Amino acid sequence: MIVLSQKGGEQLEIYHAAMLLQPLYFEKDPWIVGIAASEWEAYELVRKIAEEVHEATKTLEMKNIFRKGSDR
């Protein structure tokens, strides 16, 4: 799964879905933005997300795009 990073300077992070079962692994509930069947597929999805965000905004501020989209 691909989640918005809870770390300050990071954008997205890739985790195995089993990490959701680990108590207190995340500081707060993760914001899942993608699901992939394999690690390779997850990297491909992150690449596609980055390309689409860059094409639309000319930046790589993926966190901001997802957060703004939730305000609607």
Salt bridges, closest charged atoms under 4 A:
GLU13 OE1 - LYS7 NZ 3.52
GLU44 OE1 - ARG47 NH2 2.77
GLU51 OE2 - ARG47 NH1 2.63
